[in-house]
Amino acid sequence: MQSLVFAGEWRPTRTVTVGATLQRDLRSSNIDRFDYDADSVNLYAQLLF
């Protein structure tokens, strides 16, 4: 299985965090039905109080 991930965060203030991740997963198999290919995006925000 191979994975590639890019991630980043930004803190505009002490109490706010905004971030994103981009992920690409690949898996090859000698059986065609078991090959795997996926892309995913994760966006998040955190508020501390």
PDBQT receptor file of N, H, CA, C and O in Angstrom, charges set to zero:
ATOM      1  N   MET A   1       0.845  -1.168   0.000  1.00  0.00    +0.000 N 
ATOM      2  CA  MET A   1       0.000   0.000   0.000  1.00  0.00    +0.000 C 
ATOM      3  C   MET A   1       0.890   1.229   0.000  1.00  0.00    +0.000 C 
ATOM      4  O   MET A   1       1.909   1.277   0.689  1.00  0.00    +0.000 OA
ATOM      5  N   GLN A   2       0.494   2.211  -0.773  1.00  0.00    +0.000 N 
ATOM      6  H   GLN A   2      -0.334   2.172  -1.333  1.00  0.00    +0.000 HD
ATOM      7  CA  GLN A   2       1.221   3.476  -0.830  1.00  0.00    +0.000 C 
ATOM      8  C   GLN A   2       0.270   4.595  -0.419  1.00  0.00    +0.000 C 
ATOM      9  O   GLN A   2      -0.897   4.603  -0.812  1.00  0.00    +0.000 OA
ATOM     10  N   SER A   3       0.774   5.532   0.369  1.00  0.00    +0.000 N 
ATOM     11  H   SER A   3       1.722   5.525   0.687  1.00  0.00    +0.000 HD
ATOM     12  CA  SER A   3      -0.017   6.687   0.799  1.00  0.00    +0.000 C 
ATOM     13  C   SER A   3       0.811   7.950   0.641  1.00  0.00    +0.000 C 
ATOM     14  O   SER A   3       2.025   7.956   0.846  1.00  0.00    +0.000 OA
ATOM     15  N   LEU A   4       0.125   9.012   0.273  1.00  0.00    +0.000 N 
ATOM     16  H   LEU A   4      -0.861   9.008   0.106  1.00  0.00    +0.000 HD
ATOM     17  CA  LEU A   4       0.731  10.336   0.186  1.00  0.00    +0.000 C 
ATOM     18  C   LEU A   4      -0.203  11.302   0.889  1.00  0.00    +0.000 C 
ATOM     19  O   LEU A   4      -1.396  11.345   0.589  1.00  0.00    +0.000 OA
ATOM     20  N   VAL A   5       0.335  12.084   1.833  1.00  0.00    +0.000 N 
ATOM     21  H   VAL A   5       1.304  12.049   2.077  1.00  0.00    +0.000 HD
ATOM     22  CA  VAL A   5      -0.493  12.995   2.630  1.00  0.00    +0.000 C 
ATOM     23  C   VAL A   5       0.133  14.377   2.632  1.00  0.00    +0.000 C 
ATOM     24  O   VAL A   5       1.337  14.529   2.840  1.00  0.00    +0.000 OA
ATOM     25  N   PHE A   6      -0.703  15.385   2.398  1.00  0.00    +0.000 N 
ATOM     26  H   PHE A   6      -1.681  15.262   2.229  1.00  0.00    +0.000 HD
ATOM     27  CA  PHE A   6      -0.331  16.784   2.568  1.00  0.00    +0.000 C 
ATOM     28  C   PHE A   6      -1.240  17.356   3.653  1.00  0.00    +0.000 C 
ATOM     29  O   PHE A   6      -2.451  17.136   3.639  1.00  0.00    +0.000 OA
ATOM     30  N   ALA A   7      -0.650  18.087   4.587  1.00  0.00    +0.000 N 
ATOM     31  H   ALA A   7       0.334  18.266   4.598  1.00  0.00    +0.000 HD
ATOM     32  CA  ALA A   7      -1.443  18.638   5.686  1.00  0.00    +0.000 C 
ATOM     33  C   ALA A   7      -0.970  20.045   5.997  1.00  0.00    +0.000 C 
ATOM     34  O   ALA A   7       0.200  20.380   5.814  1.00  0.00    +0.000 OA
ATOM     35  N   GLY A   8      -1.895  20.859   6.469  1.00  0.00    +0.000 N 
ATOM     36  H   GLY A   8      -2.846  20.587   6.617  1.00  0.00    +0.000 HD
ATOM     37  CA  GLY A   8      -1.542  22.213   6.861  1.00  0.00    +0.000 C 
ATOM     38  C   GLY A   8      -2.502  22.755   7.900  1.00  0.00    +0.000 C 
ATOM     39  O   GLY A   8      -3.678  22.391   7.933  1.00  0.00    +0.000 OA
ATOM     40  N   GLU A   9      -1.983  23.632   8.748  1.00  0.00    +0.000 N 
ATOM     41  H   GLU A   9      -1.028  23.927   8.721  1.00  0.00    +0.000 HD
ATOM     42  CA  GLU A   9      -2.801  24.290   9.764  1.00  0.00    +0.000 C 
ATOM     43  C   GLU A   9      -2.516  25.772   9.761  1.00  0.00    +0.000 C 
ATOM     44  O   GLU A   9      -1.419  26.214   9.422  1.00  0.00    +0.000 OA
ATOM     45  N   TRP A  10      -3.532  26.535  10.149  1.00  0.00    +0.000 N 
ATOM     46  H   TRP A  10      -4.423  26.176  10.424  1.00  0.00    +0.000 HD
ATOM     47  CA  TRP A  10      -3.389  27.984  10.258  1.00  0.00    +0.000 C 
ATOM     48  C   TRP A  10      -4.060  28.410  11.548  1.00  0.00    +0.000 C 
ATOM     49  O   TRP A  10      -5.178  27.988  11.842  1.00  0.00    +0.000 OA
ATOM     50  N   ARG A  11      -3.380  29.245  12.317  1.00  0.00    +0.000 N 
ATOM     51  H   ARG A  11      -2.471  29.588  12.078  1.00  0.00    +0.000 HD
ATOM     52  CA  ARG A  11      -3.925  29.762  13.577  1.00  0.00    +0.000 C 
ATOM     53  C   ARG A  11      -4.048  31.275  13.475  1.00  0.00    +0.000 C 
ATOM     54  O   ARG A  11      -3.099  32.000  13.773  1.00  0.00    +0.000 OA
ATOM     55  N   PRO A  12      -5.219  31.754  13.052  1.00  0.00    +0.000 N 
ATOM     56  CA  PRO A  12      -5.392  33.196  12.937  1.00  0.00    +0.000 C 
ATOM     57  C   PRO A  12      -5.398  33.908  14.292  1.00  0.00    +0.000 C 
ATOM     58  O   PRO A  12      -5.040  35.082  14.386  1.00  0.00    +0.000 OA
ATOM     59  N   THR A  13      -5.805  33.193  15.330  1.00  0.00    +0.000 N 
ATOM     60  H   THR A  13      -6.096  32.239  15.253  1.00  0.00    +0.000 HD
ATOM     61  CA  THR A  13      -5.746  33.718  16.698  1.00  0.00    +0.000 C 
ATOM     62  C   THR A  13      -5.306  32.588  17.623  1.00  0.00    +0.000 C 
ATOM     63  O   THR A  13      -5.155  31.444  17.195  1.00  0.00    +0.000 OA
ATOM     64  N   ARG A  14      -5.106  32.919  18.883  1.00  0.00    +0.000 N 
ATOM     65  H   ARG A  14      -5.229  33.848  19.230  1.00  0.00    +0.000 HD
ATOM     66  CA  ARG A  14      -4.687  31.917  19.859  1.00  0.00    +0.000 C 
ATOM     67  C   ARG A  14      -5.731  30.820  20.060  1.00  0.00    +0.000 C 
ATOM     68  O   ARG A  14      -5.387  29.687  20.397  1.00  0.00    +0.000 OA
ATOM     69  N   THR A  15      -7.003  31.156  19.853  1.00  0.00    +0.000 N 
ATOM     70  H   THR A  15      -7.283  32.077  19.579  1.00  0.00    +0.000 HD
ATOM     71  CA  THR A  15      -8.080  30.222  20.170  1.00  0.00    +0.000 C 
ATOM     72  C   THR A  15      -8.727  29.565  18.953  1.00  0.00    +0.000 C 
ATOM     73  O   THR A  15      -9.640  28.754  19.109  1.00  0.00    +0.000 OA
ATOM     74  N   VAL A  16      -8.279  29.894  17.764  1.00  0.00    +0.000 N 
ATOM     75  H   VAL A  16      -7.538  30.553  17.638  1.00  0.00    +0.000 HD
ATOM     76  CA  VAL A  16      -8.874  29.336  16.543  1.00  0.00    +0.000 C 
ATOM     77  C   VAL A  16      -7.792  28.636  15.720  1.00  0.00    +0.000 C 
ATOM     78  O   VAL A  16      -6.721  29.190  15.474  1.00  0.00    +0.000 OA
ATOM     79  N   THR A  17      -8.094  27.418  15.305  1.00  0.00    +0.000 N 
ATOM     80  H   THR A  17      -8.964  26.967  15.505  1.00  0.00    +0.000 HD
ATOM     81  CA  THR A  17      -7.221  26.661  14.413  1.00  0.00    +0.000 C 
ATOM     82  C   THR A  17      -8.050  26.141  13.250  1.00  0.00    +0.000 C 
ATOM     83  O   THR A  17      -9.130  25.585  13.448  1.00  0.00    +0.000 OA
ATOM     84  N   VAL A  18      -7.543  26.324  12.041  1.00  0.00    +0.000 N 
ATOM     85  H   VAL A  18      -6.665  26.776  11.881  1.00  0.00    +0.000 HD
ATOM     86  CA  VAL A  18      -8.199  25.829  10.829  1.00  0.00    +0.000 C 
ATOM     87  C   VAL A  18      -7.173  24.988  10.078  1.00  0.00    +0.000 C 
ATOM     88  O   VAL A  18      -6.003  25.360   9.988  1.00  0.00    +0.000 OA
ATOM     89  N   GLY A  19      -7.612  23.863   9.543  1.00  0.00    +0.000 N 
ATOM     90  H   GLY A  19      -8.563  23.561   9.616  1.00  0.00    +0.000 HD
ATOM     91  CA  GLY A  19      -6.653  23.006   8.859  1.00  0.00    +0.000 C 
ATOM     92  C   GLY A  19      -7.280  22.156   7.775  1.00  0.00    +0.000 C 
ATOM     93  O   GLY A  19      -8.501  22.089   7.635  1.00  0.00    +0.000 OA
ATOM     94  N   ALA A  20      -6.417  21.508   7.011  1.00  0.00    +0.000 N 
ATOM     95  H   ALA A  20      -5.425  21.563   7.124  1.00  0.00    +0.000 HD
ATOM     96  CA  ALA A  20      -6.854  20.628   5.934  1.00  0.00    +0.000 C 
ATOM     97  C   ALA A  20      -5.808  19.554   5.692  1.00  0.00    +0.000 C 
ATOM     98  O   ALA A  20      -4.611  19.783   5.869  1.00  0.00    +0.000 OA
ATOM     99  N   THR A  21      -6.270  18.389   5.287  1.00  0.00    +0.000 N 
ATOM    100  H   THR A  21      -7.242  18.204   5.143  1.00  0.00    +0.000 HD
ATOM    101  CA  THR A  21      -5.381  17.325   4.827  1.00  0.00    +0.000 C 
ATOM    102  C   THR A  21      -5.899  16.783   3.498  1.00  0.00    +0.000 C 
ATOM    103  O   THR A  21      -7.106  16.681   3.278  1.00  0.00    +0.000 OA
ATOM    104  N   LEU A  22      -4.972  16.442   2.629  1.00  0.00    +0.000 N 
ATOM    105  H   LEU A  22      -3.992  16.524   2.808  1.00  0.00    +0.000 HD
ATOM    106  CA  LEU A  22      -5.271  15.785   1.365  1.00  0.00    +0.000 C 
ATOM    107  C   LEU A  22      -4.532  14.454   1.386  1.00  0.00    +0.000 C 
ATOM    108  O   LEU A  22      -3.340  14.413   1.693  1.00  0.00    +0.000 OA
ATOM    109  N   GLN A  23      -5.223  13.370   1.064  1.00  0.00    +0.000 N 
ATOM    110  H   GLN A  23      -6.191  13.403   0.814  1.00  0.00    +0.000 HD
ATOM    111  CA  GLN A  23      -4.594  12.052   1.135  1.00  0.00    +0.000 C 
ATOM    112  C   GLN A  23      -4.917  11.243  -0.117  1.00  0.00    +0.000 C 
ATOM    113  O   GLN A  23      -6.039  11.264  -0.623  1.00  0.00    +0.000 OA
ATOM    114  N   ARG A  24      -3.902  10.531  -0.603  1.00  0.00    +0.000 N 
ATOM    115  H   ARG A  24      -2.990  10.514  -0.193  1.00  0.00    +0.000 HD
ATOM    116  CA  ARG A  24      -4.042   9.641  -1.771  1.00  0.00    +0.000 C 
ATOM    117  C   ARG A  24      -3.518   8.277  -1.362  1.00  0.00    +0.000 C 
ATOM    118  O   ARG A  24      -2.376   8.156  -0.918  1.00  0.00    +0.000 OA
ATOM    119  N   ASP A  25      -4.351   7.238  -1.509  1.00  0.00    +0.000 N 
ATOM    120  H   ASP A  25      -5.279   7.336  -1.870  1.00  0.00    +0.000 HD
ATOM    121  CA  ASP A  25      -3.977   5.865  -1.165  1.00  0.00    +0.000 C 
ATOM    122  C   ASP A  25      -4.077   4.981  -2.399  1.00  0.00    +0.000 C 
ATOM    123  O   ASP A  25      -5.042   5.056  -3.159  1.00  0.00    +0.000 OA
ATOM    124  N   LEU A  26      -3.067   4.148  -2.584  1.00  0.00    +0.000 N 
ATOM    125  H   LEU A  26      -2.283   4.087  -1.966  1.00  0.00    +0.000 HD
ATOM    126  CA  LEU A  26      -3.041   3.193  -3.698  1.00  0.00    +0.000 C 
ATOM    127  C   LEU A  26      -2.613   1.825  -3.178  1.00  0.00    +0.000 C 
ATOM    128  O   LEU A  26      -1.700   1.708  -2.360  1.00  0.00    +0.000 OA
ATOM    129  N   ARG A  27      -3.287   0.805  -3.667  1.00  0.00    +0.000 N 
ATOM    130  H   ARG A  27      -4.029   0.900  -4.331  1.00  0.00    +0.000 HD
ATOM    131  CA  ARG A  27      -2.867  -0.559  -3.363  1.00  0.00    +0.000 C 
ATOM    132  C   ARG A  27      -3.083  -1.399  -4.610  1.00  0.00    +0.000 C 
ATOM    133  O   ARG A  27      -4.166  -1.383  -5.195  1.00  0.00    +0.000 OA
ATOM    134  N   SER A  28      -2.081  -2.116  -5.009  1.00  0.00    +0.000 N 
ATOM    135  H   SER A  28      -1.201  -2.129  -4.534  1.00  0.00    +0.000 HD
ATOM    136  CA  SER A  28      -2.235  -3.009  -6.154  1.00  0.00    +0.000 C 
ATOM    137  C   SER A  28      -2.187  -4.449  -5.657  1.00  0.00    +0.000 C 
ATOM    138  O   SER A  28      -1.529  -4.773  -4.668  1.00  0.00    +0.000 OA
ATOM    139  N   SER A  29      -2.904  -5.287  -6.375  1.00  0.00    +0.000 N 
ATOM    140  H   SER A  29      -3.438  -5.023  -7.178  1.00  0.00    +0.000 HD
ATOM    141  CA  SER A  29      -2.990  -6.694  -6.005  1.00  0.00    +0.000 C 
ATOM    142  C   SER A  29      -2.865  -7.545  -7.256  1.00  0.00    +0.000 C 
ATOM    143  O   SER A  29      -3.126  -7.074  -8.363  1.00  0.00    +0.000 OA
ATOM    144  N   ASN A  30      -2.471  -8.782  -7.082  1.00  0.00    +0.000 N 
ATOM    145  H   ASN A  30      -2.258  -9.164  -6.183  1.00  0.00    +0.000 HD
ATOM    146  CA  ASN A  30      -2.435  -9.693  -8.219  1.00  0.00    +0.000 C 
ATOM    147  C   ASN A  30      -3.837 -10.191  -8.579  1.00  0.00    +0.000 C 
ATOM    148  O   ASN A  30      -4.010 -10.880  -9.585  1.00  0.00    +0.000 OA
ATOM    149  N   ILE A  31      -4.826  -9.850  -7.771  1.00  0.00    +0.000 N 
ATOM    150  H   ILE A  31      -4.685  -9.290  -6.954  1.00  0.00    +0.000 HD
ATOM    151  CA  ILE A  31      -6.238 -10.141  -8.044  1.00  0.00    +0.000 C 
ATOM    152  C   ILE A  31      -6.928  -8.812  -8.339  1.00  0.00    +0.000 C 
ATOM    153  O   ILE A  31      -6.943  -7.923  -7.488  1.00  0.00    +0.000 OA
ATOM    154  N   ASP A  32      -7.501  -8.666  -9.537  1.00  0.00    +0.000 N 
ATOM    155  H   ASP A  32      -7.489  -9.388 -10.229  1.00  0.00    +0.000 HD
ATOM    156  CA  ASP A  32      -8.042  -7.378  -9.994  1.00  0.00    +0.000 C 
ATOM    157  C   ASP A  32      -9.050  -6.762  -9.025  1.00  0.00    +0.000 C 
ATOM    158  O   ASP A  32      -9.030  -5.550  -8.810  1.00  0.00    +0.000 OA
ATOM    159  N   ARG A  33      -9.902  -7.549  -8.454  1.00  0.00    +0.000 N 
ATOM    160  H   ARG A  33      -9.918  -8.534  -8.628  1.00  0.00    +0.000 HD
ATOM    161  CA  ARG A  33     -10.944  -7.002  -7.576  1.00  0.00    +0.000 C 
ATOM    162  C   ARG A  33     -10.404  -6.384  -6.292  1.00  0.00    +0.000 C 
ATOM    163  O   ARG A  33     -11.130  -5.667  -5.604  1.00  0.00    +0.000 OA
ATOM    164  N   PHE A  34      -9.162  -6.645  -5.963  1.00  0.00    +0.000 N 
ATOM    165  H   PHE A  34      -8.572  -7.228  -6.522  1.00  0.00    +0.000 HD
ATOM    166  CA  PHE A  34      -8.603  -6.156  -4.710  1.00  0.00    +0.000 C 
ATOM    167  C   PHE A  34      -7.677  -4.948  -4.878  1.00  0.00    +0.000 C 
ATOM    168  O   PHE A  34      -7.028  -4.534  -3.918  1.00  0.00    +0.000 OA
ATOM    169  N   ASP A  35      -7.609  -4.384  -6.075  1.00  0.00    +0.000 N 
ATOM    170  H   ASP A  35      -8.136  -4.720  -6.855  1.00  0.00    +0.000 HD
ATOM    171  CA  ASP A  35      -6.896  -3.119  -6.251  1.00  0.00    +0.000 C 
ATOM    172  C   ASP A  35      -7.663  -2.025  -5.519  1.00  0.00    +0.000 C 
ATOM    173  O   ASP A  35      -8.888  -2.079  -5.410  1.00  0.00    +0.000 OA
ATOM    174  N   TYR A  36      -6.943  -1.047  -5.027  1.00  0.00    +0.000 N 
ATOM    175  H   TYR A  36      -5.948  -1.003  -5.116  1.00  0.00    +0.000 HD
ATOM    176  CA  TYR A  36      -7.561  -0.002  -4.204  1.00  0.00    +0.000 C 
ATOM    177  C   TYR A  36      -6.981   1.333  -4.609  1.00  0.00    +0.000 C 
ATOM    178  O   TYR A  36      -5.766   1.471  -4.751  1.00  0.00    +0.000 OA
ATOM    179  N   ASP A  37      -7.847   2.321  -4.797  1.00  0.00    +0.000 N 
ATOM    180  H   ASP A  37      -8.834   2.209  -4.682  1.00  0.00    +0.000 HD
ATOM    181  CA  ASP A  37      -7.441   3.669  -5.195  1.00  0.00    +0.000 C 
ATOM    182  C   ASP A  37      -8.411   4.648  -4.539  1.00  0.00    +0.000 C 
ATOM    183  O   ASP A  37      -9.611   4.600  -4.807  1.00  0.00    +0.000 OA
ATOM    184  N   ALA A  38      -7.906   5.530  -3.685  1.00  0.00    +0.000 N 
ATOM    185  H   ALA A  38      -6.931   5.568  -3.467  1.00  0.00    +0.000 HD
ATOM    186  CA  ALA A  38      -8.803   6.453  -2.975  1.00  0.00    +0.000 C 
ATOM    187  C   ALA A  38      -8.143   7.809  -2.790  1.00  0.00    +0.000 C 
ATOM    188  O   ALA A  38      -6.938   7.906  -2.554  1.00  0.00    +0.000 OA
ATOM    189  N   ASP A  39      -8.953   8.851  -2.900  1.00  0.00    +0.000 N 
ATOM    190  H   ASP A  39      -9.931   8.772  -3.091  1.00  0.00    +0.000 HD
ATOM    191  CA  ASP A  39      -8.549  10.225  -2.595  1.00  0.00    +0.000 C 
ATOM    192  C   ASP A  39      -9.471  10.739  -1.501  1.00  0.00    +0.000 C 
ATOM    193  O   ASP A  39     -10.677  10.495  -1.538  1.00  0.00    +0.000 OA
ATOM    194  N   SER A  40      -8.914  11.448  -0.531  1.00  0.00    +0.000 N 
ATOM    195  H   SER A  40      -7.934  11.646  -0.501  1.00  0.00    +0.000 HD
ATOM    196  CA  SER A  40      -9.765  12.004   0.519  1.00  0.00    +0.000 C 
ATOM    197  C   SER A  40      -9.280  13.396   0.910  1.00  0.00    +0.000 C 
ATOM    198  O   SER A  40      -8.095  13.715   0.826  1.00  0.00    +0.000 OA
ATOM    199  N   VAL A  41     -10.238  14.208   1.339  1.00  0.00    +0.000 N 
ATOM    200  H   VAL A  41     -11.201  13.949   1.408  1.00  0.00    +0.000 HD
ATOM    201  CA  VAL A  41      -9.989  15.577   1.794  1.00  0.00    +0.000 C 
ATOM    202  C   VAL A  41     -10.624  15.710   3.163  1.00  0.00    +0.000 C 
ATOM    203  O   VAL A  41     -11.767  15.301   3.364  1.00  0.00    +0.000 OA
ATOM    204  N   ASN A  42      -9.892  16.277   4.101  1.00  0.00    +0.000 N 
ATOM    205  H   ASN A  42      -8.963  16.609   3.938  1.00  0.00    +0.000 HD
ATOM    206  CA  ASN A  42     -10.399  16.507   5.458  1.00  0.00    +0.000 C 
ATOM    207  C   ASN A  42     -10.197  17.989   5.778  1.00  0.00    +0.000 C 
ATOM    208  O   ASN A  42      -9.075  18.495   5.744  1.00  0.00    +0.000 OA
ATOM    209  N   LEU A  43     -11.289  18.669   6.085  1.00  0.00    +0.000 N 
ATOM    210  H   LEU A  43     -12.200  18.258   6.112  1.00  0.00    +0.000 HD
ATOM    211  CA  LEU A  43     -11.237  20.075   6.511  1.00  0.00    +0.000 C 
ATOM    212  C   LEU A  43     -11.720  20.143   7.948  1.00  0.00    +0.000 C 
ATOM    213  O   LEU A  43     -12.689  19.474   8.310  1.00  0.00    +0.000 OA
ATOM    214  N   TYR A  44     -11.056  20.942   8.772  1.00  0.00    +0.000 N 
ATOM    215  H   TYR A  44     -10.269  21.485   8.478  1.00  0.00    +0.000 HD
ATOM    216  CA  TYR A  44     -11.473  21.019  10.166  1.00  0.00    +0.000 C 
ATOM    217  C   TYR A  44     -11.216  22.413  10.733  1.00  0.00    +0.000 C 
ATOM    218  O   TYR A  44     -10.391  23.180  10.235  1.00  0.00    +0.000 OA
ATOM    219  N   ALA A  45     -11.955  22.697  11.788  1.00  0.00    +0.000 N 
ATOM    220  H   ALA A  45     -12.625  22.074  12.193  1.00  0.00    +0.000 HD
ATOM    221  CA  ALA A  45     -11.773  23.949  12.535  1.00  0.00    +0.000 C 
ATOM    222  C   ALA A  45     -11.907  23.633  14.009  1.00  0.00    +0.000 C 
ATOM    223  O   ALA A  45     -12.710  22.790  14.409  1.00  0.00    +0.000 OA
ATOM    224  N   GLN A  46     -11.114  24.317  14.809  1.00  0.00    +0.000 N 
ATOM    225  H   GLN A  46     -10.462  25.003  14.484  1.00  0.00    +0.000 HD
ATOM    226  CA  GLN A  46     -11.144  24.107  16.248  1.00  0.00    +0.000 C 
ATOM    227  C   GLN A  46     -11.237  25.457  16.931  1.00  0.00    +0.000 C 
ATOM    228  O   GLN A  46     -10.521  26.397  16.586  1.00  0.00    +0.000 OA
ATOM    229  N   LEU A  47     -12.133  25.536  17.907  1.00  0.00    +0.000 N 
ATOM    230  H   LEU A  47     -12.714  24.772  18.187  1.00  0.00    +0.000 HD
ATOM    231  CA  LEU A  47     -12.324  26.763  18.686  1.00  0.00    +0.000 C 
ATOM    232  C   LEU A  47     -12.101  26.421  20.160  1.00  0.00    +0.000 C 
ATOM    233  O   LEU A  47     -12.799  25.575  20.719  1.00  0.00    +0.000 OA
ATOM    234  N   LEU A  48     -11.139  27.076  20.775  1.00  0.00    +0.000 N 
ATOM    235  H   LEU A  48     -10.572  27.763  20.321  1.00  0.00    +0.000 HD
ATOM    236  CA  LEU A  48     -10.850  26.875  22.194  1.00  0.00    +0.000 C 
ATOM    237  C   LEU A  48     -11.462  28.002  23.000  1.00  0.00    +0.000 C 
ATOM    238  O   LEU A  48     -11.333  29.174  22.647  1.00  0.00    +0.000 OA
ATOM    239  N   PHE A  49     -12.126  27.642  24.080  1.00  0.00    +0.000 N 
ATOM    240  H   PHE A  49     -12.231  26.690  24.367  1.00  0.00    +0.000 HD
ATOM    241  CA  PHE A  49     -12.704  28.679  24.968  1.00  0.00    +0.000 C 
ATOM    242  C   PHE A  49     -12.617  28.242  26.395  1.00  0.00    +0.000 C 
ATOM    243  O   PHE A  49     -13.046  28.970  27.290  1.00  0.00    +0.000 OA
TER     244      PHE A  49
